[in-house]
């Protein structure tokens, strides 16, 4: 799947998604964007928030 198709499905600019994928904006990315990407890729919200540094641990109370 291309960056353009993922970006379009998630309502993001392809250039922004490319920066996220290489880690250039990972610490400044919005939670809403992370939630969109977690839903698209089927990754639990808590796992992606932990990887982004928004939470310290995997919290099972967060929505999938």
Secondary structure, DSSP 8 states (H G I E B T S, - for coil): --HHHHHHHHT--HHHHHHHHHTSSTTT--HHHHHHHHHHHT--HHHHHHHHTS-SS--TTS--
